[in-house]
Amino acid sequence: MVPASPPIRFLQSPTQPAWLDLALANLDEILLDHAHCERKAAGVALNLICRYPSTVPLVRSLTAIAREELEHFDQVNQILLDRGIALRPLVPPPYGAALKAQVRRSEPDRLLDSLLVAALIEARSHERLGLLGQHCPDVALARFYRSLMASEARHYGVYWVLATTEFDRDQVEQRLETLAQAESEAHSPQHPQPPIHS
């Protein structure tokens, strides 16, 4: 069993070693889930662009993120193809739905919560891909995961900057604390399969 991961900005609790043990024992499932995560991340960025098209900094920043997420999706799909694994649907873990339920429905609260939830998910991705990059016994896969870490860190930084640009800093930090607690609770239960976000 490996030590828990070091603290990551925004996250209130680290991923526990049990997740990494399960992930390393099921790398094919991790790759499948990772592909779906990249697709969903691109969708999140595009949905925000469609919902807030007049917010120029958001549109420009999230267009770049959506493009990069789709590139990552393509890269993971190529790895799946090389390993003879067909892309197929997976039962989603409750993590995403639990965080989506925290997003308030009225504006401008909806925009703030959407940006912060996206930031938290990207922060968790950064942490877990870093763990895989450090501990994966497959050298090529480990290198691939390490190559994505900077992108994930940049993405959660972009969502944070957008939030603090559109809203008062104190308001953002107060809401982040609440949502980060919800994220911590959502990722803690052990899912039967080892998704990137469990």
Secondary structure as GFF3:
##gff-version 3
##sequence-region A 1 198
A	DSSP	alpha_helix	17	24	.	.	.	ID=ss1
A	DSSP	alpha_helix	27	51	.	.	.	ID=ss2
A	DSSP	alpha_helix	56	82	.	.	.	ID=ss3
A	DSSP	alpha_helix	95	100	.	.	.	ID=ss4
A	DSSP	alpha_helix	109	135	.	.	.	ID=ss5
A	DSSP	alpha_helix	139	166	.	.	.	ID=ss6
A	DSSP	alpha_helix	169	187	.	.	.	ID=ss7
###
